[in-house]
Amino acid sequence: MKDTLEDIERLEAEFHSCQKVLTAFGDEMRQHILCMMLKSECSGSRVIEIAQKTNLSRPAVSHHMQILKNSGIVKSRKEGTCIYYYLDPDDNTLGNLITLFSDIKKIMEDVPDRSGELI
């Protein structure tokens, strides 16, 4: 039981470290923006271009892009007065997420079968 409690405490810490990326991936519009960015040029997209493709307002797109940027999935660069957003996930961001899901799977495999219990 002690190992299980330690595993769960570690899992809680992993959830905490992945909170921003889970929030970023949890929104359907951000999922749509990410898929759209995967289809677009590697050089990046401007907010106005993303707004036109998603039918969102520029402020709404800017809000979503800031969340994606804060999560470590998207980066930006400035050229003159234009800001271009591009996909360049941090290795730690995706690595931490992979570790989290792997650990969830391991812990759940060790959970006793409770399908026969009454609720």
N, C-alpha and C positions, 0 to 999 in steps of 0.2 A: 504494500500500500504506500510505503514511503516513496518508492521510486515513482509511483503514479502521481503522487502529490507534487513531487519535484518536476515531473514532466509537465503537469498542468500549470505549475507556476512559470516554467520556462515558456510554455505556450502563451500564457497571458502576456509575458514580456514581448514575445514575437508578434502577437496581435497589436500591441501598442506601437512597436516599431514599424509596422505595416499599415497603420491606421490611415495615413494620408493617401497611400496608393489604393487601398481598399475603398476609401471614400471616392476617389477619382474614378475608379472602375465601376463603382456602384450606380452611377447615374446613366440612364439610357442615352441622353443627349451627348454626354462625354464619350460614351462607347461609339456612338454614331460619328462624332468628330474624329475620334482616333481611327476608325475604319476609313473615313474619308481621307484623312491625312496619309494613310498607308497607300491609297490609290493615287495620290497627287505627287507632284515633283519633289525630289529630295531636297531641293534648295529651300523649301519652307513655304508657308502660306501666311498671308496677312489676314488680320481680323475681318476686313471688308470682304475678302474672297470667301472665307469660311462662312460669314453671315449670309452671303448670296447663295451658297450651296445648301445651307441648313434652314433658311428662312427664319433665322433668329436675328434679333437686333444686335448692333455692334456692341453695346454694353453687355448684353447677355453672353455673347461670344467671348468678350474680354474676361468676364467673370469665370467662365468655364476654362479658358486658357490659363488663367492665373492658378486655378486649382490643379490643373494638369502639370503646370510648371512647378508649383510647390511640392507636388508629389514626386518629382524627379523623372517623370515620363517624357515630358516635353521641355525643350530648351528654346531660347530665343536669341536673336541677334538683331542689332540695329544697323540699318544702312540708310544714312541720311535721316530723314524723318520717319522712315518706314521700319516697322518691327516685323520680323519674319519668325514664325513659330515652326519648329521642326521636331520630329521624333528622334530622340536620342536618350533612351532610358539609361539611367545610371546602373552599372552592374550590381551595386548593392540593392537597389530598388527591386529589381527582378529576382535577384538571388535570395533576398530576404523573403520574398513572396513564395518562391519555390520551396524554401526551407519550411516556411509556415505550413503550407499545404501538405508537404511530406510528413511533417510531425503530427499534423491533425490525423492523417491517414494511419500512422503508426499507433497513435493513442487509441483511435477508434477500433482498430483491429484487436486490441487487448481488452476492450470493454466487454463484459459478460453479455450473453444473449438474454435479452429481457422480453422477447416477443411473446413468451408464454405467460407473462405476468398480467394480472388484471389491472386495469387503470381506474 
